[in-house]
Amino acid sequence: MDTFWLLMSLFLQVSQALTVNSRNSEETPVKMHSEQTGEPSNLIKKIKPESHGVEKKDNAFEMLLEFGRWPKGQDNPKQHRSRCNSISQAWTRGQDAIYRQHPTYKLQLKVFTGLLKPVTVQDNLVRYLSKIANCCMLGFSCNRVRGLQGTLGVDGENHVGFYMDSEVITPSVFRVELHLEVTAIEQLTVIPVVTANGHQHNSFIQLRRNHITDLILDLRFLLLMLKETETAETVIEIMLGFHCIHNGYHAPCDEHGIMLLNVPFIALHYK
């Protein structure tokens, strides 16, 4: 315990010195890199990151690691940092040849505008909002985030409904994401795609943890569709599809056990 407080005292002295030095130094603007592409054999290509991405800042938790051991019973800040970096991960998309085939798994999404209806918040949305809050406390930039829980079984078994009102969509919204959790199968890659008004939108982020694949889809096009609606109450239909690739070839998703593990939710990020 004495060693820990000694390390804390040393950390405070160093952090004060770094603060003084940082005030006397000039900041260098960070330049965004142009679009990056993966290896030719890769099924997924990276897309240029957004200018509103989450940026890492200096924080006490990371500096404490340089001077001593993190207290027992608490998650290592390096683990937190890895989770937080995924928030600002660049959008990716599958190779063009993938989208020439028909998806083997489909799910109908319906966005209802007008009065909100009470829904039961699921654990996956609670975990996501908790991660956003924890990353903010760890020194990452803090943007206001609102989660919209989906409702399974709206107008059919394979339908998911979302309810939005005028207070949700504001000019300060710069990022709209659809979050899904599906089963993760070895040697199987799941490529999602959403179709609305006859147009495909295939920007997504894929994260794997244990036997779960987290899929985050870019729904920014939904903002324009909502602005173009002429009535206060309307229904916007979106088709979600999965392409399953096994050893470089298309494969039926259901035959490999791909399924939704939780009801999807939408996350809106505000400036």
TORSERO-810949 format. One line per field, with one value per residue: x, y, z of N, C-alpha, C in turn; residue in three letters; residue number from 1. Coordinates in Angstrom, 2 decimals. Example, Ala and Ser with C-alpha at 12.3 -4.5 7.8 and 13.67 -1.06 7.14 Angstrom:
n_x <- [13.19|12.85] .
n_y <- [-5.69|-2.25] .
n_z <- [7.80|7.08] .
ca_x <- [12.30|13.67] .
ca_y <- [-4.50|-1.06] .
ca_z <- [7.80|7.14] .
c_x <- [13.20|12.90] .
c_y <- [-3.30|0.03] .
c_z <- [7.80|7.87] .
rest <- [Ala|Ser] .
nr <- [1|2] .
This chain:
n_x <- [0.83|2.01|3.81|2.13|0.93|3.24|3.88|1.65|2.11|4.44|3.42|1.60|3.37|4.81|2.72|1.91|4.16|4.15|1.83|2.51|4.54|3.09|1.51|3.32|4.16|3.65|0.72|0.31|-1.48|-3.50|-3.46|-5.83|-5.71|-5.85|-8.23|-7.97|-7.03|-7.52|-5.54|-5.21|-6.25|-7.97|-11.30|-12.49|-12.50|-10.97|-12.41|-12.18|-11.74|-14.17|-14.37|-15.38|-14.63|-13.87|-11.37|-8.30|-7.17|-4.56|-4.38|-4.84|-4.96|-3.57|-0.97|-0.38|0.23|2.83|4.32|3.74|1.94|-1.40|-4.18|-5.43|-8.43|-9.59|-10.27|-7.69|-6.34|-5.34|-6.87|-9.33|-8.70|-8.36|-10.98|-12.23|-10.99|-12.24|-14.55|-14.03|-13.22|-12.38|-14.76|-15.62|-15.93|-17.22|-15.60|-16.34|-17.36|-18.74|-21.24|-22.64|-23.99|-26.99|-28.03|-28.01|-29.33|-31.96|-33.47|-36.14|-36.32|-38.08|-38.71|-40.45|-41.89|-43.00|-45.13|-43.48|-43.12|-43.36|-40.63|-38.78|-35.65|-32.73|-29.97|-27.72|-27.80|-27.59|-25.00|-23.50|-23.96|-22.87|-20.20|-19.60|-19.81|-17.79|-15.51|-15.49|-14.87|-12.32|-10.85|-11.31|-12.82|-15.97|-19.05|-22.53|-24.71|-27.44|-29.52|-31.65|-33.81|-34.56|-37.55|-38.51|-40.37|-42.29|-44.93|-44.42|-42.35|-39.66|-39.15|-38.01|-38.70|-38.32|-38.71|-39.02|-38.95|-39.47|-37.62|-35.43|-34.02|-31.94|-30.17|-27.64|-26.89|-24.44|-23.70|-25.08|-25.86|-26.42|-26.63|-25.69|-25.70|-24.36|-23.92|-20.60|-18.70|-16.08|-13.81|-15.69|-17.01|-19.03|-20.73|-22.44|-25.25|-27.33|-30.41|-32.23|-34.86|-34.12|-31.37|-28.13|-26.33|-23.30|-21.38|-19.64|-18.68|-16.81|-16.50|-15.01|-15.60|-14.97|-17.43|-19.04|-20.05|-19.84|-21.62|-21.64|-23.45|-23.49|-25.84|-26.30|-27.61|-30.21|-30.89|-31.25|-33.42|-35.40|-35.63|-36.77|-39.33|-42.80|-44.81|-45.60|-45.86|-44.68|-43.50|-40.48|-38.93|-36.39|-34.15|-32.24|-29.43|-27.37|-24.26|-22.62|-19.42|-17.42|-14.34|-13.65|-15.84|-19.33|-21.80|-24.67|-26.12|-27.79|-27.32|-24.89|-25.31|-25.67|-27.14|-29.27|-28.37|-29.27|-31.78|-31.55|-30.20|-30.31|-27.87|-27.40|-25.20|-24.29|-23.09] .
n_y <- [-1.21|1.22|1.50|1.91|4.45|5.99|5.80|7.08|9.68|10.30|10.17|12.35|14.50|14.28|14.52|17.17|18.51|17.79|19.04|21.75|21.88|21.22|23.43|25.29|24.42|24.14|23.20|20.63|20.23|17.40|15.38|13.97|10.78|9.71|7.62|4.24|1.01|-2.49|-5.55|-7.25|-9.85|-9.66|-9.55|-7.28|-3.75|-0.74|2.44|5.98|7.62|9.42|12.97|13.63|11.73|9.84|11.08|10.31|11.41|12.68|11.05|10.40|7.71|6.22|7.23|6.45|3.80|3.79|4.17|2.39|-0.47|-1.16|-0.79|-3.71|-5.51|-3.73|-2.95|-3.12|-0.12|-0.22|-2.15|-0.86|1.24|-0.06|-0.90|1.57|2.68|1.36|2.75|4.89|3.67|3.18|3.23|0.34|-1.70|-4.41|-6.28|-5.39|-7.47|-9.09|-7.94|-8.37|-10.68|-12.18|-11.46|-13.93|-13.90|-12.10|-9.19|-7.20|-3.76|-1.19|2.21|4.25|7.39|10.10|9.94|8.67|5.29|3.23|1.10|-1.87|-1.65|-3.26|-5.41|-5.09|-2.45|-1.04|-1.80|-0.63|2.17|2.45|1.92|4.14|6.18|5.40|5.61|8.32|9.24|8.26|9.99|10.26|12.02|13.53|13.09|13.73|11.02|9.19|6.45|4.30|1.86|-1.11|-2.91|-6.17|-8.22|-6.56|-6.19|-8.73|-11.72|-11.45|-8.73|-5.58|-2.84|0.72|3.69|7.12|10.58|14.13|15.37|13.77|13.73|16.16|19.11|18.82|16.18|13.97|11.43|8.28|5.12|1.64|-1.02|-4.36|-7.73|-10.77|-14.34|-15.61|-17.40|-19.68|-19.21|-18.00|-15.19|-12.41|-10.18|-7.27|-5.50|-2.74|-1.82|0.77|2.50|1.42|1.71|0.61|0.50|0.13|0.57|-0.33|-1.56|-4.13|-6.14|-8.57|-10.65|-13.17|-15.50|-13.87|-11.60|-8.23|-5.96|-2.89|-0.58|2.00|4.49|7.02|7.95|7.83|10.20|12.08|10.91|11.17|13.93|14.44|13.54|14.24|14.31|14.38|11.93|8.94|5.97|4.44|2.09|-0.31|-2.64|-5.16|-7.11|-10.08|-11.19|-14.18|-15.43|-18.15|-19.55|-17.99|-18.20|-17.68|-18.56|-20.16|-18.37|-19.27|-22.01|-22.15|-21.37|-18.65|-16.02|-13.51|-12.26|-10.45|-7.90|-5.41|-2.02|1.57|4.09|7.48|10.08|13.19|16.49] .
n_z <- [0.00|0.83|-1.21|-3.40|-2.82|-2.89|-5.59|-6.63|-5.67|-7.09|-9.67|-9.67|-9.46|-11.87|-13.73|-13.29|-14.19|-16.87|-17.66|-17.47|-19.40|-21.68|-22.04|-22.88|-25.29|-28.86|-30.65|-33.00|-35.92|-36.65|-39.47|-41.65|-43.11|-46.52|-48.32|-47.43|-48.52|-48.13|-48.14|-51.32|-51.11|-49.06|-47.74|-46.94|-47.08|-45.97|-45.11|-45.44|-42.34|-40.29|-39.74|-37.32|-35.53|-32.50|-30.46|-28.86|-25.73|-23.48|-20.37|-16.87|-16.17|-18.10|-17.78|-15.20|-15.45|-16.28|-14.06|-12.08|-10.78|-11.77|-9.55|-7.89|-8.75|-10.47|-13.90|-16.32|-17.63|-20.25|-21.45|-21.41|-23.14|-25.58|-26.06|-26.28|-28.49|-30.55|-30.94|-32.60|-34.88|-38.33|-41.03|-42.95|-45.93|-47.88|-50.53|-53.93|-55.49|-53.75|-53.24|-55.53|-55.39|-54.01|-50.70|-48.10|-45.75|-44.37|-42.95|-42.01|-41.44|-39.81|-39.52|-37.50|-37.45|-35.41|-32.59|-29.72|-28.56|-25.65|-24.94|-24.13|-22.78|-23.85|-22.80|-24.45|-25.43|-23.04|-22.23|-24.28|-23.98|-21.46|-22.04|-23.64|-21.72|-19.89|-21.52|-21.95|-19.37|-19.23|-20.69|-23.40|-26.16|-25.51|-26.72|-27.00|-26.84|-28.02|-27.54|-29.37|-28.77|-30.49|-31.50|-31.58|-33.84|-34.97|-37.06|-38.05|-37.81|-38.63|-38.47|-37.35|-35.37|-35.02|-33.15|-33.64|-32.76|-33.37|-31.76|-31.68|-34.14|-35.04|-36.26|-35.16|-35.17|-36.23|-36.76|-37.35|-36.26|-36.71|-34.56|-34.18|-32.94|-33.72|-34.13|-33.94|-36.14|-36.75|-39.44|-41.00|-42.53|-41.99|-43.94|-43.85|-45.32|-46.11|-47.59|-49.03|-50.52|-52.98|-53.07|-52.19|-49.14|-47.73|-45.72|-42.84|-39.55|-38.09|-35.28|-33.25|-30.46|-28.31|-28.86|-30.33|-32.84|-33.36|-35.22|-36.79|-38.49|-40.95|-40.89|-41.91|-44.14|-43.44|-42.20|-44.28|-45.58|-43.64|-43.53|-45.96|-45.78|-45.97|-44.12|-40.59|-39.38|-40.43|-42.17|-42.62|-44.56|-44.37|-45.68|-44.29|-44.94|-44.91|-46.11|-46.21|-46.04|-46.70|-46.56|-48.77|-50.47|-51.24|-48.84|-47.39|-44.78|-42.69|-42.62|-41.44|-38.90|-38.33|-36.63|-35.12|-31.94|-30.10|-29.77|-32.24|-31.99|-32.44|-32.55|-31.99|-32.59|-31.32|-32.01] .
ca_x <- [0.00|2.91|4.37|1.11|0.80|4.46|3.72|0.66|2.76|5.33|2.57|1.07|4.45|5.11|1.60|1.95|5.22|3.70|0.82|3.20|5.23|2.13|1.02|4.36|4.44|2.67|0.01|0.45|-2.74|-3.46|-4.00|-6.52|-5.16|-6.80|-8.85|-7.05|-7.60|-6.88|-4.79|-6.06|-6.92|-8.89|-12.68|-12.99|-11.66|-11.18|-12.91|-11.64|-12.45|-14.89|-13.70|-15.95|-14.32|-13.46|-9.93|-7.72|-6.48|-3.73|-5.20|-4.10|-4.94|-2.49|0.31|-0.13|0.81|4.25|5.02|3.41|0.90|-2.79|-4.76|-6.16|-9.88|-10.05|-9.83|-6.49|-6.68|-5.02|-8.04|-10.33|-8.29|-8.65|-12.42|-12.60|-10.50|-13.18|-15.62|-13.62|-12.65|-12.80|-15.76|-15.11|-16.96|-16.76|-15.19|-17.50|-17.91|-19.62|-22.58|-23.33|-24.81|-28.09|-27.75|-28.68|-30.09|-32.61|-34.25|-36.82|-36.30|-39.06|-38.52|-41.71|-41.75|-44.21|-45.11|-42.66|-43.81|-42.47|-39.97|-37.92|-34.24|-32.00|-28.64|-26.69|-27.83|-27.06|-23.54|-22.91|-23.99|-21.90|-18.87|-19.42|-19.58|-16.48|-14.48|-15.46|-14.15|-10.93|-10.16|-11.70|-13.76|-17.31|-20.18|-23.81|-25.17|-28.78|-29.80|-33.03|-33.94|-35.47|-38.58|-38.58|-41.69|-43.21|-45.50|-43.87|-41.27|-38.37|-39.25|-37.57|-39.21|-37.70|-39.61|-38.31|-39.75|-38.76|-36.54|-34.28|-33.27|-31.63|-29.01|-26.38|-26.58|-23.43|-23.42|-26.20|-25.33|-27.24|-25.79|-26.19|-24.87|-24.65|-23.00|-19.30|-18.32|-14.71|-13.61|-16.87|-17.06|-20.36|-20.69|-23.81|-25.61|-28.69|-30.99|-33.34|-35.24|-33.41|-29.94|-27.40|-25.40|-22.51|-20.32|-19.87|-17.55|-16.97|-15.68|-15.24|-15.27|-15.37|-18.27|-20.00|-19.59|-20.54|-21.71|-22.12|-23.71|-23.64|-27.20|-26.41|-28.58|-31.53|-31.15|-31.79|-34.74|-36.33|-35.85|-37.58|-40.71|-43.73|-45.74|-44.97|-45.88|-44.42|-42.77|-39.37|-38.57|-35.00|-33.87|-30.91|-29.03|-26.04|-23.52|-21.73|-18.31|-16.69|-13.18|-13.65|-17.02|-20.61|-22.39|-25.92|-25.86|-28.53|-26.71|-23.70|-25.71|-25.65|-28.43|-29.23|-28.29|-30.00|-32.55|-30.69|-30.53|-29.72|-27.17|-27.25|-24.13|-24.53|-21.91] .
ca_y <- [0.00|2.38|1.63|2.49|5.91|6.61|5.90|8.12|10.97|10.52|10.43|13.71|15.44|14.20|15.04|18.62|18.99|17.63|20.05|23.02|21.78|21.20|24.79|26.07|23.85|24.43|22.03|20.31|19.65|16.03|15.29|12.73|10.05|9.43|6.30|3.12|-0.25|-3.65|-6.39|-7.77|-11.07|-9.39|-9.36|-6.02|-2.59|0.37|3.69|7.14|7.90|10.67|14.05|13.74|10.53|10.02|11.24|9.97|12.48|12.24|10.85|9.95|6.27|5.69|7.63|5.70|2.51|3.94|4.31|1.34|-1.44|-0.72|-1.45|-4.95|-5.39|-2.80|-3.30|-2.45|0.96|-0.59|-2.85|0.17|2.01|-0.86|-0.84|2.92|2.92|0.80|3.72|5.74|2.84|3.60|2.41|-0.59|-2.28|-5.62|-6.16|-5.15|-8.72|-9.70|-7.37|-8.79|-11.83|-11.88|-11.86|-15.18|-13.64|-10.80|-8.70|-5.95|-2.71|-0.13|3.38|4.97|8.75|10.57|9.73|7.56|4.25|2.63|-0.15|-2.43|-1.49|-4.52|-5.33|-4.64|-0.99|-0.57|-1.97|0.33|3.49|2.42|2.04|5.54|6.96|5.05|6.18|9.76|9.43|7.89|11.06|10.35|13.12|13.18|13.57|13.23|9.86|8.74|5.12|3.96|0.41|-1.69|-3.82|-7.32|-8.76|-5.54|-6.58|-9.99|-12.28|-10.93|-7.28|-4.82|-1.48|1.80|4.84|8.39|11.79|15.29|15.76|12.89|14.17|17.58|19.41|18.49|14.76|13.78|10.00|7.40|3.76|0.48|-1.97|-5.73|-8.79|-12.06|-15.40|-15.62|-18.75|-19.73|-19.27|-17.45|-13.73|-11.87|-8.86|-6.75|-4.45|-2.24|-1.30|1.68|3.19|0.84|2.00|-0.15|1.22|-1.00|0.95|-0.99|-1.90|-5.49|-6.41|-9.92|-10.90|-14.53|-16.13|-12.85|-10.60|-6.95|-5.28|-1.51|-0.13|3.44|4.85|8.48|8.23|7.93|11.61|12.70|10.35|11.75|15.33|14.49|13.12|15.36|14.25|14.19|10.51|8.13|4.72|4.24|0.67|-0.60|-4.08|-5.55|-8.41|-10.60|-12.07|-15.03|-15.89|-19.26|-19.92|-17.22|-18.44|-17.42|-19.71|-19.82|-17.96|-20.08|-23.34|-22.03|-20.96|-17.20|-15.52|-12.37|-12.63|-9.45|-6.97|-4.28|-0.66|2.67|5.08|8.78|10.87|14.62|17.35] .
ca_z <- [0.00|0.83|-2.57|-4.28|-2.59|-3.38|-7.04|-6.89|-5.47|-8.23|-10.84|-9.60|-9.77|-13.30|-14.50|-13.21|-15.07|-18.26|-17.93|-17.72|-20.69|-22.78|-22.27|-23.55|-26.61|-29.90|-31.10|-34.42|-36.38|-37.14|-40.82|-41.97|-44.25|-47.59|-48.26|-47.39|-49.00|-47.55|-49.05|-52.39|-50.71|-47.96|-48.16|-46.41|-47.36|-45.06|-45.66|-44.76|-41.10|-40.24|-39.03|-35.98|-34.78|-31.13|-30.39|-27.58|-25.04|-22.38|-19.19|-15.70|-16.08|-18.94|-17.22|-13.98|-15.82|-16.50|-12.79|-11.12|-11.14|-11.59|-8.36|-8.13|-8.69|-11.49|-15.25|-16.79|-18.56|-21.63|-21.97|-21.68|-24.30|-26.76|-26.29|-26.68|-29.85|-31.50|-31.19|-33.71|-35.96|-39.67|-41.72|-43.95|-46.79|-48.54|-51.93|-54.79|-56.00|-52.75|-53.30|-56.76|-55.02|-53.12|-49.31|-47.71|-44.53|-44.51|-41.83|-42.36|-40.43|-40.02|-38.67|-37.35|-36.93|-34.73|-31.15|-29.25|-27.82|-24.64|-25.32|-23.09|-23.13|-23.76|-22.19|-25.39|-25.46|-21.75|-22.26|-25.20|-23.36|-20.37|-22.64|-24.04|-20.50|-19.36|-22.40|-21.68|-18.11|-19.45|-21.41|-24.80|-26.37|-25.05|-27.49|-26.51|-27.60|-27.67|-28.05|-29.67|-28.72|-31.45|-31.01|-32.47|-34.09|-35.47|-38.36|-38.54|-37.00|-39.08|-38.56|-36.19|-35.46|-34.25|-33.03|-33.54|-32.79|-33.92|-30.86|-31.88|-35.32|-35.00|-37.11|-34.50|-35.36|-37.28|-36.95|-37.03|-36.35|-36.38|-33.84|-34.21|-32.41|-34.35|-33.75|-34.62|-36.55|-37.28|-40.90|-41.67|-42.46|-42.23|-44.56|-43.85|-46.28|-45.94|-48.83|-48.81|-51.76|-54.10|-53.00|-51.19|-48.27|-47.24|-44.78|-41.56|-38.68|-37.57|-34.11|-32.72|-29.06|-27.97|-29.88|-30.77|-33.80|-33.30|-36.50|-36.69|-39.86|-41.13|-41.31|-42.10|-45.20|-42.82|-41.89|-45.48|-45.83|-42.68|-43.90|-47.17|-45.51|-46.02|-43.00|-39.29|-39.08|-41.63|-41.94|-43.55|-44.58|-44.70|-45.71|-43.83|-45.45|-44.57|-47.00|-45.44|-46.87|-46.07|-47.38|-50.00|-51.29|-50.60|-48.16|-46.70|-43.40|-41.73|-42.52|-40.60|-37.56|-38.13|-36.17|-34.21|-30.53|-29.34|-30.60|-32.64|-31.56|-33.20|-31.74|-32.65|-31.99|-31.49|-31.86] .
c_x <- [0.86|3.51|3.39|1.00|2.07|4.39|2.72|1.27|3.68|4.54|2.05|2.14|4.75|3.98|1.55|3.01|4.82|2.67|1.45|3.87|4.26|1.60|2.04|4.67|3.33|2.02|0.19|-0.82|-2.53|-4.13|-4.66|-5.87|-6.25|-7.30|-7.80|-7.76|-6.83|-6.07|-5.73|-6.83|-7.95|-10.29|-13.20|-11.99|-12.00|-11.65|-12.35|-12.42|-13.12|-14.13|-14.20|-15.63|-13.84|-11.94|-9.46|-7.00|-5.57|-4.61|-4.37|-3.97|-3.79|-1.13|0.64|0.51|2.32|5.02|4.69|2.31|-0.47|-3.40|-5.56|-7.66|-10.45|-9.50|-8.61|-6.87|-6.34|-6.17|-9.15|-9.98|-8.59|-10.14|-12.83|-12.13|-11.47|-14.30|-15.30|-13.01|-13.22|-13.85|-15.07|-16.26|-16.37|-16.30|-16.43|-18.16|-18.89|-21.05|-23.32|-24.22|-25.96|-27.72|-28.58|-29.42|-30.66|-33.44|-34.85|-36.78|-37.33|-38.83|-39.82|-41.44|-43.08|-44.06|-44.25|-43.53|-42.85|-41.92|-39.09|-36.47|-33.51|-30.59|-27.59|-26.65|-27.27|-25.54|-22.89|-22.87|-23.03|-20.48|-18.60|-19.10|-18.20|-15.36|-14.38|-14.66|-12.67|-10.18|-10.45|-12.73|-15.18|-18.35|-21.46|-24.30|-26.55|-29.03|-31.28|-33.15|-34.94|-36.46|-38.73|-40.03|-42.72|-43.66|-44.88|-42.68|-39.92|-38.42|-38.78|-38.03|-38.45|-38.64|-38.79|-39.30|-38.89|-37.60|-35.29|-33.40|-33.14|-30.43|-27.67|-26.02|-25.56|-23.14|-24.63|-25.75|-26.42|-26.32|-26.46|-25.20|-25.30|-23.62|-21.72|-18.90|-16.91|-14.72|-14.84|-16.90|-18.46|-20.22|-22.12|-24.01|-27.04|-29.14|-32.20|-33.60|-34.44|-31.91|-29.29|-26.44|-24.61|-21.34|-20.62|-18.56|-17.83|-15.98|-16.03|-14.79|-15.86|-16.18|-19.32|-19.32|-20.47|-20.48|-22.32|-22.25|-23.97|-25.04|-27.36|-27.42|-29.99|-31.89|-31.79|-33.19|-35.78|-36.63|-36.78|-39.02|-41.61|-44.69|-44.98|-44.90|-45.72|-43.67|-41.71|-38.93|-37.13|-34.80|-32.42|-30.60|-27.62|-25.52|-22.56|-20.69|-17.54|-15.59|-13.20|-14.87|-18.29|-21.18|-23.68|-25.66|-26.55|-27.91|-25.46|-24.03|-25.65|-27.06|-28.22|-29.21|-29.06|-30.80|-31.66|-31.14|-29.82|-29.08|-26.99|-26.21|-24.36|-23.23|-21.93] .
c_y <- [1.25|2.59|2.28|3.99|6.65|6.80|6.98|9.50|11.31|10.85|11.86|14.74|15.46|14.80|16.55|19.19|18.88|18.67|21.39|23.00|21.83|22.58|25.63|25.57|24.19|23.14|21.86|19.67|18.25|15.97|13.93|12.08|9.83|8.01|5.21|1.88|-1.40|-4.41|-6.95|-9.01|-10.86|-9.14|-7.99|-4.91|-1.47|1.61|4.83|7.43|9.26|11.71|14.19|12.52|10.85|10.06|10.96|11.17|11.89|12.08|10.22|8.44|5.68|6.01|6.83|4.36|2.60|3.95|3.21|0.44|-0.86|-1.47|-2.69|-4.72|-4.42|-3.22|-2.49|-1.36|0.64|-1.36|-1.86|0.92|1.26|-0.83|0.53|3.23|2.39|1.77|4.57|4.96|3.25|2.66|1.51|-1.01|-3.51|-5.33|-6.11|-6.44|-9.36|-9.23|-7.70|-10.01|-11.36|-12.30|-13.08|-15.05|-12.24|-10.48|-7.35|-4.99|-1.64|0.98|4.16|6.35|9.19|10.37|8.52|6.55|3.63|1.29|-0.60|-2.36|-2.81|-4.30|-4.78|-3.12|-0.42|-0.68|-0.93|1.73|3.56|2.56|3.47|6.40|6.67|5.64|7.68|10.04|9.10|8.92|11.12|11.46|12.65|13.86|12.98|12.12|9.47|7.40|4.89|2.44|-0.07|-2.64|-4.95|-7.79|-7.75|-5.95|-7.86|-10.43|-11.69|-9.42|-6.66|-3.38|-0.52|2.99|6.10|9.53|12.94|15.72|14.92|13.38|15.68|17.84|19.03|17.01|14.62|12.31|9.19|5.96|2.74|-0.58|-3.34|-6.65|-10.11|-13.08|-15.31|-17.07|-18.71|-19.90|-18.79|-15.95|-13.26|-10.44|-8.32|-5.69|-4.03|-1.62|-0.45|2.45|2.70|1.07|1.17|0.76|0.15|-0.61|0.33|-1.15|-3.28|-5.72|-7.80|-9.99|-12.26|-15.14|-15.17|-11.93|-9.36|-6.30|-3.91|-0.98|1.37|3.74|6.35|8.84|8.39|9.38|12.31|12.19|10.94|13.21|15.45|14.05|14.34|15.38|14.00|12.71|9.71|6.88|4.58|2.78|0.49|-2.11|-4.33|-6.95|-8.78|-11.44|-12.88|-15.64|-16.95|-19.72|-19.24|-17.39|-18.09|-18.71|-19.27|-19.51|-18.88|-21.47|-23.32|-21.47|-19.48|-16.74|-14.30|-12.87|-11.67|-8.60|-5.79|-2.97|0.34|3.64|6.35|9.58|12.34|15.39|18.02] .
c_z <- [0.00|-0.54|-3.52|-4.10|-3.02|-4.88|-7.40|-6.73|-6.63|-9.48|-10.85|-9.94|-11.27|-14.13|-14.45|-14.13|-16.52|-18.62|-18.24|-19.08|-21.85|-23.07|-23.03|-24.95|-27.57|-30.35|-32.60|-34.91|-36.93|-38.49|-41.01|-43.18|-45.29|-47.46|-48.33|-47.88|-48.40|-48.58|-50.12|-51.98|-49.62|-48.50|-47.80|-46.70|-46.39|-45.81|-44.83|-43.49|-41.13|-39.43|-37.61|-35.14|-33.37|-31.08|-28.97|-27.01|-23.97|-21.15|-18.10|-15.67|-16.89|-18.33|-15.97|-14.29|-15.97|-15.19|-11.79|-11.63|-10.87|-10.41|-8.74|-8.01|-9.70|-12.85|-15.62|-17.79|-20.01|-22.26|-22.30|-22.95|-25.59|-27.09|-26.81|-28.09|-30.90|-31.83|-32.40|-34.86|-37.31|-40.24|-42.73|-44.86|-47.46|-49.96|-52.82|-55.26|-55.03|-52.94|-54.60|-56.50|-54.11|-51.69|-48.93|-46.39|-44.63|-43.27|-42.21|-41.18|-40.80|-39.00|-38.66|-36.77|-36.34|-33.24|-30.79|-28.50|-26.81|-25.12|-24.15|-23.55|-22.87|-23.22|-23.15|-25.50|-24.16|-21.73|-23.15|-24.58|-22.18|-20.90|-23.07|-22.82|-19.92|-20.20|-22.21|-20.41|-18.26|-20.29|-22.88|-24.95|-26.08|-25.93|-26.90|-27.43|-27.09|-28.32|-28.24|-29.75|-29.76|-30.79|-32.02|-32.63|-34.52|-36.88|-38.91|-37.71|-37.35|-39.31|-37.24|-36.37|-34.56|-34.27|-32.79|-33.52|-33.28|-33.04|-31.07|-33.02|-35.28|-35.90|-36.47|-34.61|-36.50|-37.56|-36.49|-37.28|-36.00|-35.77|-33.79|-33.51|-33.05|-33.89|-34.58|-34.88|-37.14|-38.79|-41.66|-41.44|-42.83|-42.74|-44.61|-44.93|-45.99|-47.27|-48.49|-50.10|-52.97|-54.10|-51.89|-50.43|-47.52|-46.35|-43.42|-40.81|-38.11|-36.44|-33.59|-31.27|-28.67|-29.11|-30.42|-31.78|-33.66|-34.67|-36.29|-38.12|-39.88|-41.67|-41.51|-43.18|-44.63|-42.49|-43.08|-45.77|-44.88|-43.02|-45.10|-46.95|-45.41|-44.83|-41.70|-38.90|-40.38|-41.23|-43.03|-43.44|-45.09|-44.66|-45.29|-44.34|-45.01|-45.73|-46.14|-46.38|-46.10|-47.01|-48.74|-50.88|-50.50|-50.01|-47.49|-45.23|-42.40|-41.56|-41.66|-39.22|-37.29|-37.75|-35.27|-32.77|-29.64|-30.31|-30.96|-32.01|-32.45|-32.23|-32.57|-31.88|-32.34|-31.28|-30.49] .
rest <- [Met|Asp|Thr|Phe|Trp|Leu|Leu|Met|Ser|Leu|Phe|Leu|Gln|Val|Ser|Gln|Ala|Leu|Thr|Val|Asn|Ser|Arg|Asn|Ser|Glu|Glu|Thr|Pro|Val|Lys|Met|His|Ser|Glu|Gln|Thr|Gly|Glu|Pro|Ser|Asn|Leu|Ile|Lys|Lys|Ile|Lys|Pro|Glu|Ser|His|Gly|Val|Glu|Lys|Lys|Asp|Asn|Ala|Phe|Glu|Met|Leu|Leu|Glu|Phe|Gly|Arg|Trp|Pro|Lys|Gly|Gln|Asp|Asn|Pro|Lys|Gln|His|Arg|Ser|Arg|Cys|Asn|Ser|Ile|Ser|Gln|Ala|Trp|Thr|Arg|Gly|Gln|Asp|Ala|Ile|Tyr|Arg|Gln|His|Pro|Thr|Tyr|Lys|Leu|Gln|Leu|Lys|Val|Phe|Thr|Gly|Leu|Leu|Lys|Pro|Val|Thr|Val|Gln|Asp|Asn|Leu|Val|Arg|Tyr|Leu|Ser|Lys|Ile|Ala|Asn|Cys|Cys|Met|Leu|Gly|Phe|Ser|Cys|Asn|Arg|Val|Arg|Gly|Leu|Gln|Gly|Thr|Leu|Gly|Val|Asp|Gly|Glu|Asn|His|Val|Gly|Phe|Tyr|Met|Asp|Ser|Glu|Val|Ile|Thr|Pro|Ser|Val|Phe|Arg|Val|Glu|Leu|His|Leu|Glu|Val|Thr|Ala|Ile|Glu|Gln|Leu|Thr|Val|Ile|Pro|Val|Val|Thr|Ala|Asn|Gly|His|Gln|His|Asn|Ser|Phe|Ile|Gln|Leu|Arg|Arg|Asn|His|Ile|Thr|Asp|Leu|Ile|Leu|Asp|Leu|Arg|Phe|Leu|Leu|Leu|Met|Leu|Lys|Glu|Thr|Glu|Thr|Ala|Glu|Thr|Val|Ile|Glu|Ile|Met|Leu|Gly|Phe|His|Cys|Ile|His|Asn|Gly|Tyr|His|Ala|Pro|Cys|Asp|Glu|His|Gly|Ile|Met|Leu|Leu|Asn|Val|Pro|Phe|Ile|Ala|Leu|His|Tyr|Lys] .
nr <- [1|2|3|4|5|6|7|8|9|10|11|12|13|14|15|16|17|18|19|20|21|22|23|24|25|26|27|28|29|30|31|32|33|34|35|36|37|38|39|40|41|42|43|44|45|46|47|48|49|50|51|52|53|54|55|56|57|58|59|60|61|62|63|64|65|66|67|68|69|70|71|72|73|74|75|76|77|78|79|80|81|82|83|84|85|86|87|88|89|90|91|92|93|94|95|96|97|98|99|100|101|102|103|104|105|106|107|108|109|110|111|112|113|114|115|116|117|118|119|120|121|122|123|124|125|126|127|128|129|130|131|132|133|134|135|136|137|138|139|140|141|142|143|144|145|146|147|148|149|150|151|152|153|154|155|156|157|158|159|160|161|162|163|164|165|166|167|168|169|170|171|172|173|174|175|176|177|178|179|180|181|182|183|184|185|186|187|188|189|190|191|192|193|194|195|196|197|198|199|200|201|202|203|204|205|206|207|208|209|210|211|212|213|214|215|216|217|218|219|220|221|222|223|224|225|226|227|228|229|230|231|232|233|234|235|236|237|238|239|240|241|242|243|244|245|246|247|248|249|250|251|252|253|254|255|256|257|258|259|260|261|262|263|264|265|266|267|268|269|270|271] .
